[in-house]
Amino acid sequence: MKLDIIDRNILKELQKSGRESASHIAEKNDVSVPTVTERIRKLQDSGVILGFQAIVDPSAVGLDVAAIITIISGSSQYYKEVTAAAEETQEVIQCFSTTGNGSHTLLITTKNSNTLEDLLRTIQSWPGVIRTETQIILSSYKTGTTIPIPEEK
């Protein structure tokens, strides 16, 4: 889908607040409310907008440990099994296929060091996993899901 300036502005507004009203977005872009709602629908249908969700503070729900876990695999033979296991593991927030030492990198949240240890044992039992490397996140200074929307050329 080719994005014009109005689509890009809608995306920017929705990334600031997914609950922003169509009337507010329409007013800021000098277009009608039906134009905004139709464009949002098209952005969803085309896969540009993947969904809407609440962003929850993990510590507010008792998840006090966040970590980045690198999975070291013996080969790529079990690639699909590892990604499927990550998808099924509730503590895994994001799973990335990566270059470098590991085959996958996981962003996780869990209650405490005991539940982190249990999670590591689980991950280390996944098919093809030789070992893991874990970096516990001490502080987070920039979080979010906002991506830069390139200007039209």
Contact map, one row per residue, 1 for C-alpha under 8 A:
111000000000000000000000000000000000000000000101000000000000000000000000000000000000000000000000000000000000000000000000000000000000000000000000000000000
111100000000000000000000000000000000000000000000000000000000000000000000000000000000000000000000000000000000000000000000000000000000000000000000000000000
111111110000000000000000000000000000000000000000000000000000000000000000000000000000000000000000000000000000000000000000000000000000000000000000000000010
011111110000000000000000000000000000000000000000000000000000000000000000000000000000000000000000000000000000000000000000000000000000000000000000000000010
001111111000000000000000000000000000000000000000000000000000000000000000000000000000000000000000000000000000000000000000000000000000000000000000000000110
001111111100000000000000000010000000000000000000000000000000000000000000000000000000000000000000000000000000000000000000000000000000000000000000000000000
001111111110000000000000000000000000001000100000000000000000000000000000000000000000000000000000000000000000000000000000000000000000000000000000000000000
001111111111000000000000000000000000000000000000000000000000000000000000000000000000000000000000000000000000000000000000000000000000000000000000000010100
000011111111100000000000000010000000000000000000000000000000000000000000000000000000000000000000000000000000000000000000000000000000000000000000000000000
000001111111110000000000100000000001000100000000000000000000000000000000000000000000000000000000000000000000000000000000000000000000000000000000000000000
000000111111111000000000000000000000000000000000000000000000000000000000000000000000000000000000000000000000000000000000000000000000000000000000000010000
000000011111111100000000000000000000000000000000000000000000000000000000000000000000000000000000000000000000000000000000000000000000000000000000000010000
000000001111111111010000100000000000000000000000000000000000000000000000000000000000000000000000000000000000000000000000000000000000000000000000000000000
000000000111111111110000000000000000000000000000000000000000000000000000000000000000000000000000000000000000000000000000000000000000000000000000000000000
000000000011111111000000000000000000000000000000000000000000000000000000000000000000000000000000000000000000000000000000000000000000000000000000110000000
000000000001111111000000000000000000000000000000000000000000000000000000000000000000000000000000000000000000000000000000000000000000000000000000010000000
000000000000111111110000000000000000000000000000000000000000000000000000000000000000000000000000000000000000000000000000000000000000000000000000000000000
000000000000111111110000000000000000000000000000000110000000000000000000000000000000000000000000000000000000000000000000000000000000000000000000000000000
000000000000010011111000000000000000000000000000000000000000000000000000000000000000000000000000000000000000000000000000000000000000000000000000000000000
000000000000110011111101100000000000000000000000000000000000000000000000000000000000000000000000000000000000000000000000000000000000000000000000000000000
000000000000000000111111100000000000000000000000000000000000000000000000000000000000000000000000000000000000000000000000000000000000000000000000000000000
000000000000000000011111110000001001100000000000000000000000000000000000000000000000000000000000000000000000000000000000000000000000000000000000000000000
000000000000000000001111111000011000000000000000000000000000000000000000000000000000000000000000000000000000000000000000000000000000000000000000000000000
000000000000000000011111111100000000000000000000000000000000000000000000000000000000000000000000000000000000000000000000000000000000000000000000000000000
000000000100100000011111111110001001000000000000000000000000000000000000000000000000000000000000000000000000000000000000000000000000000000000000000000000
000000000000000000000111111111111011000000000000000000000000000000000000000000000000000000000000000000000000000000000000000000000000000000000000000000000
000000000000000000000011111111110000000000000000000000000000000000000000000000000000000000000000000000000000000000000000000000000000000000000000000000000
000000000000000000000001111111000000000000000000000000000000000000000000000000000000000000000000000000000000000000000000000000000000000000000000000000000
000001001000000000000000111111100000000000000000000000000000000000000000000000000000000000000000000000000000000000000000000000000000000000000000000000000
000000000000000000000000011111110000000000000000000000000000000000000000000000000000000000000000000000000000000000000000000000000000000000000000000000000
000000000000000000000000011011111011000000000000000000000000000000000000000000000000000000000000000000000000000000000000000000000000000000000000000000000
000000000000000000000010011001111111000000000000000000000000000000000000000000000000000000000000000000000000000000000000000000000000000000000000000000000
000000000000000000000110110000111111100000000000000000000000000000000000000000000000000000000000000000000000000000000000000000000000000000000000000000000
000000000000000000000000000000011111110000000000000000000000000000000000000000000000000000000000000000000000000000000000000000000000000000000000000000000
000000000000000000000000010000111111111000000000000000000000000000000000000000000000000000000000000000000000000000000000000000000000000000000000000000000
000000000100000000000100110000111111111100000000000000000000000000000000000000000000000000000000000000000000000000000000000000000000000000000000000000000
000000000000000000000100000000001111111110000000000000000000000000000000000000000000000000000000000000000000000000000000000000000000000000000000000000000
000000000000000000000000000000000111111111000000000000000000000000000000000000000000000000000000000000000000000000000000000000000000000000000000000000000
000000100000000000000000000000000011111111100000000000000000000000000000000000000000000000000000000000000000000000000000000000000000000000000000000000000
000000000100000000000000000000000001111111110000000000000000000000000000000000000000000000000000000000000000000000000000000000000000000000000000000000000
000000000000000000000000000000000000111111111000000000000000000000000000000000000000000000000000000000000000000000000000000000000000000000000000000000000
000000000000000000000000000000000000011111111100000000000000000000000000000000000000000000000000000000000000000000000000000000000000000000000000000000000
000000100000000000000000000000000000001111111111100000000000000000000000000000000000000000000000000000000000000000000000000000000000000000000000000000000
000000000000000000000000000000000000000111111111111000000000000000000000000000000000000000000000000000000000000000000000000000000000000000000000000000000
000000000000000000000000000000000000000011111111100000000000000000000000000000000000000000000000000000000000000000000000000000000000000000000000000000000
100000000000000000000000000000000000000001111111100000000000000000000000000000000000000000000000000000000000000000000000000000000000000000000000000000000
000000000000000000000000000000000000000000111111110000000000000000000000000000000000000000000000000000000000000000000000000000000000000000000000000000000
100000000000000000000000000000000000000000111111110000000000000000000000000000000000000000000000000000000000000000000000000000000000000000000000000000000
000000000000000000000000000000000000000000111111111000000000000000000000000000000000000000000000000000000000000000000000000000000000000000000000000000000
000000000000000000000000000000000000000000010011111100000000000000000000000000000000000000000000000000000000000000000000000000000000000000000000000000000
000000000000000000000000000000000000000000010000111110000000000000000000000000000000000000000000000000000000000000000000000000000000000000000000000000000
000000000000000001000000000000000000000000000000011111000000000000000000000000000000000000000000000000000000000000000000000000000000000000000000000000000
000000000000000001000000000000000000000000000000001111100000000000000000000000000000000000000000000000000000000000000000000000000000000000000000000000000
000000000000000000000000000000000000000000000000000111110000000000000000000000000000000000000000000000000000000000000000000000000000000000000000000000000
000000000000000000000000000000000000000000000000000011111000000000000000000000000000000000000000000000000000000000000000000000000000000000000000000000000
000000000000000000000000000000000000000000000000000001111101000000000000000000000000000000000000000000000000000000000000000000000000000000000000000000000
000000000000000000000000000000000000000000000000000000111111100000000000000000000000000000000000000000000000000000000000000000000000000000000000000000000
000000000000000000000000000000000000000000000000000000011111111100000000000000000000000000000000000000000000100000000000000000000000000000000000000000000
000000000000000000000000000000000000000000000000000000001111111100000000000000000000000000000000000000000000000000000000000000000000000000000000000000000
000000000000000000000000000000000000000000000000000000011111111000000000000000000000000000000000000000000000000000000000000000000000000000000000000000000
000000000000000000000000000000000000000000000000000000001111111000000000000000000000000000000000000000000000000000000000000000000000000000000000000000000
000000000000000000000000000000000000000000000000000000000111111100000000000000000000000000000000000000000000001000000000000000000000000000000000000000000
000000000000000000000000000000000000000000000000000000000111111111000000000000000000000000000000000000000000111100000000000000000000000000000000000000000
000000000000000000000000000000000000000000000000000000000110011111000000000000000000000000000000000000000000111100000000000000000000000000000000000000000
000000000000000000000000000000000000000000000000000000000000001111100000000000000000000000000000000000000000111110010000000000000000000110000000000000000
000000000000000000000000000000000000000000000000000000000000001111110000000000000000000000000000000000000011110000000000000000000000000111000000000000000
000000000000000000000000000000000000000000000000000000000000000011111000000000000000000000000000000000000011100000000000000000000000011110000000000000000
000000000000000000000000000000000000000000000000000000000000000001111100000000000000000000000000000000001111000000000000000000000000011110000000000000000
000000000000000000000000000000000000000000000000000000000000000000111110000000000000000000000000000000001111000000000000000000000001111000000000000000000
000000000000000000000000000000000000000000000000000000000000000000011111000000000000000000000000000001111100000000000000000000000001110000000000000000000
000000000000000000000000000000000000000000000000000000000000000000001111100000000000000000000000000001111100000000000000000000001111100000000000000000000
000000000000000000000000000000000000000000000000000000000000000000000111110000000000000000000000000011110000000000000000000000001111100000000000000000000
000000000000000000000000000000000000000000000000000000000000000000000011111100000000000000000000000001100000000000000000000000011110000000000000000000000
000000000000000000000000000000000000000000000000000000000000000000000001111100000000000000000000000000000000000000000000000000011100000000000000000000000
000000000000000000000000000000000000000000000000000000000000000000000000111111000000000000000000000000000000000000000000000000010000000000000000000000000
000000000000000000000000000000000000000000000000000000000000000000000000111111100000000000000000000000100000000000000000000000000000000000000000000000000
000000000000000000000000000000000000000000000000000000000000000000000000001111100000000000000000000000000000000000000000000000010000000000000000000000000
000000000000000000000000000000000000000000000000000000000000000000000000001111111100000000000000000000000000000000000000000000110000000000000000000000000
000000000000000000000000000000000000000000000000000000000000000000000000000111111110000000000000000000000000000000000000000000000000000000000000000000000
000000000000000000000000000000000000000000000000000000000000000000000000000001111111000000000000000000000000000000000000000000000000000000000000000000000
000000000000000000000000000000000000000000000000000000000000000000000000000001111111100000000000000000000000000000000000000001100000000000000000000000000
000000000000000000000000000000000000000000000000000000000000000000000000000001111111110000000000000000000000000000000000000001110000000000000000000000000
000000000000000000000000000000000000000000000000000000000000000000000000000000111111111000000010000000000000000000000000000000000000000000000000000000000
000000000000000000000000000000000000000000000000000000000000000000000000000000011111111100000000000000000000000000000000000000000000000000000000000000000
000000000000000000000000000000000000000000000000000000000000000000000000000000001111111110000000000000000000000000000000000001000000000000000000000000000
000000000000000000000000000000000000000000000000000000000000000000000000000000000111111110010010000000000000000000000000000000000000000000000000000000000
000000000000000000000000000000000000000000000000000000000000000000000000000000000011111111010010000000000000000000000000000000000000000000000000000000000
000000000000000000000000000000000000000000000000000000000000000000000000000000000001111111000000000000000000000000000000000000000000000000000000000000000
000000000000000000000000000000000000000000000000000000000000000000000000000000000000111111110000000000000000000000000000000000000000000000000000000000000
000000000000000000000000000000000000000000000000000000000000000000000000000000000000001111111000000000000000000000000000000000000000000000000000000000000
000000000000000000000000000000000000000000000000000000000000000000000000000000000000000011111000000000000001110000000000000000000000000000000000000000000
000000000000000000000000000000000000000000000000000000000000000000000000000000000000011011111110000000000111100000000000000000000000000000000000000000000
000000000000000000000000000000000000000000000000000000000000000000000000000000000000000001111110000000000111100000000000000000000000000000000000000000000
000000000000000000000000000000000000000000000000000000000000000000000000000000000000000000011111000000000111000000000000000000000000000000000000000000000
000000000000000000000000000000000000000000000000000000000000000000000000000000000010011000011111100000011110000000000000000000000000000000000000000000000
000000000000000000000000000000000000000000000000000000000000000000000000000000000000000000000111110000011100000000000000000000000000000000000000000000000
000000000000000000000000000000000000000000000000000000000000000000000000000000000000000000000011111000111000000000000000000000000000000000000000000000000
000000000000000000000000000000000000000000000000000000000000000000000000000000000000000000000001111101111000000000000000000000000000000000000000000000000
000000000000000000000000000000000000000000000000000000000000000000000000000000000000000000000000111111100000000000000000000000000000000000000000000000000
000000000000000000000000000000000000000000000000000000000000000000000000000000000000000000000000011111100000000000000000000000000000000000000000000000000
000000000000000000000000000000000000000000000000000000000000000000000001000000000000000000000000001111100000000000000000000000000000000000000000000000000
000000000000000000000000000000000000000000000000000000000000000000000111100000000000000000000000011111111000000000000000000000000000000000000000000000000
000000000000000000000000000000000000000000000000000000000000000000000111100100000000000000000000111111111000000000000000000000000000000000000000000000000
000000000000000000000000000000000000000000000000000000000000000000000111000000000000000000000011110001111100000000000000000000000000000000000000000000000
000000000000000000000000000000000000000000000000000000000000000000011110000000000000000000000011110001111110000000000000000000000000000000000000000000000
000000000000000000000000000000000000000000000000000000000000000000011110000000000000000000011111000000011111000000000000000000000000000000000000000000000
000000000000000000000000000000000000000000000000000000000000000001111000000000000000000000011110000000001111100000000000000000000000000000000000000000000
000000000000000000000000000000000000000000000000000000000000000001111000000000000000000000111100000000000111110000000000000000000000000000000000000000000
000000000000000000000000000000000000000000000000000000000100001111100000000000000000000000111000000000000011111000000000000000000000000000000000000000000
000000000000000000000000000000000000000000000000000000000000001111000000000000000000000000100000000000000001111100110000000000000000000000000000000000000
000000000000000000000000000000000000000000000000000000000000011110000000000000000000000000000000000000000000111111110000000000000000000000000000000000000
000000000000000000000000000000000000000000000000000000000000001110000000000000000000000000000000000000000000011111110000000000000000000000000000000000000
000000000000000000000000000000000000000000000000000000000000000010000000000000000000000000000000000000000000001111111000000000000000000000000000000000000
000000000000000000000000000000000000000000000000000000000000000000000000000000000000000000000000000000000000001111111100000000000000000000000000000000000
000000000000000000000000000000000000000000000000000000000000000000000000000000000000000000000000000000000000011111111110000000000000000000000000000000000
000000000000000000000000000000000000000000000000000000000000000010000000000000000000000000000000000000000000011111111111000000000000000000000000000000000
000000000000000000000000000000000000000000000000000000000000000000000000000000000000000000000000000000000000000011111111100000000000000000000000000000000
000000000000000000000000000000000000000000000000000000000000000000000000000000000000000000000000000000000000000001111111110000000000000000000000000000000
000000000000000000000000000000000000000000000000000000000000000000000000000000000000000000000000000000000000000000111111111000000000000000000000000000000
000000000000000000000000000000000000000000000000000000000000000000000000000000000000000000000000000000000000000000011111111100000001000000000000000000000
000000000000000000000000000000000000000000000000000000000000000000000000000000000000000000000000000000000000000000001111111110000000000000000000000000000
000000000000000000000000000000000000000000000000000000000000000000000000000000000000000000000000000000000000000000000111111111000000000000000000000000000
000000000000000000000000000000000000000000000000000000000000000000000000000000000000000000000000000000000000000000000011111111001000000000000000000000000
000000000000000000000000000000000000000000000000000000000000000000000000000000000000000000000000000000000000000000000001111111001111000000000000000000000
000000000000000000000000000000000000000000000000000000000000000000000000000000000000000000000000000000000000000000000000111111101000000000000000000000000
000000000000000000000000000000000000000000000000000000000000000000000000000000001100100000000000000000000000000000000000011111111000000000000000000000000
000000000000000000000000000000000000000000000000000000000000000000000000000001001100000000000000000000000000000000000000000011111000000000000000000000000
000000000000000000000000000000000000000000000000000000000000000000000000111011000100000000000000000000000000000000000000000001111100000000000000000000000
000000000000000000000000000000000000000000000000000000000000000000000011110000000000000000000000000000000000000000000000001111111111000000000000000000000
000000000000000000000000000000000000000000000000000000000000000000000011110000000000000000000000000000000000000000000000000100011111000000000000000000000
000000000000000000000000000000000000000000000000000000000000000000000011100000000000000000000000000000000000000000000000000100001111100000000000000000000
000000000000000000000000000000000000000000000000000000000000000000001111000000000000000000000000000000000000000000000001000100001111110000000000000000000
000000000000000000000000000000000000000000000000000000000000000000001111000000000000000000000000000000000000000000000000000000000011111000000000000000000
000000000000000000000000000000000000000000000000000000000000000000111100000000000000000000000000000000000000000000000000000000000001111100000000000000000
000000000000000000000000000000000000000000000000000000000000000000111000000000000000000000000000000000000000000000000000000000000000111110000000000000000
000000000000000000000000000000000000000000000000000000000000000011110000000000000000000000000000000000000000000000000000000000000000011111000000000000000
000000000000000000000000000000000000000000000000000000000000000011110000000000000000000000000000000000000000000000000000000000000000001111110000000000000
000000000000000000000000000000000000000000000000000000000000000001000000000000000000000000000000000000000000000000000000000000000000000111110000000000000
000000000000000000000000000000000000000000000000000000000000000000000000000000000000000000000000000000000000000000000000000000000000000011111000000000000
000000000000000000000000000000000000000000000000000000000000000000000000000000000000000000000000000000000000000000000000000000000000000011111110000000000
000000000000000000000000000000000000000000000000000000000000000000000000000000000000000000000000000000000000000000000000000000000000000000111110000000000
000000000000000000000000000000000000000000000000000000000000000000000000000000000000000000000000000000000000000000000000000000000000000000011111000000000
000000000000000000000000000000000000000000000000000000000000000000000000000000000000000000000000000000000000000000000000000000000000000000011111100000000
000000000000000000000000000000000000000000000000000000000000000000000000000000000000000000000000000000000000000000000000000000000000000000000111110000000
000000000000001000000000000000000000000000000000000000000000000000000000000000000000000000000000000000000000000000000000000000000000000000000011111000000
000000000000001100000000000000000000000000000000000000000000000000000000000000000000000000000000000000000000000000000000000000000000000000000001111100000
000000000000000000000000000000000000000000000000000000000000000000000000000000000000000000000000000000000000000000000000000000000000000000000000111110000
000000000000000000000000000000000000000000000000000000000000000000000000000000000000000000000000000000000000000000000000000000000000000000000000011111000
000000010011000000000000000000000000000000000000000000000000000000000000000000000000000000000000000000000000000000000000000000000000000000000000001111100
000000000000000000000000000000000000000000000000000000000000000000000000000000000000000000000000000000000000000000000000000000000000000000000000000111110
000010010000000000000000000000000000000000000000000000000000000000000000000000000000000000000000000000000000000000000000000000000000000000000000000011111
001110000000000000000000000000000000000000000000000000000000000000000000000000000000000000000000000000000000000000000000000000000000000000000000000001111
000000000000000000000000000000000000000000000000000000000000000000000000000000000000000000000000000000000000000000000000000000000000000000000000000000111
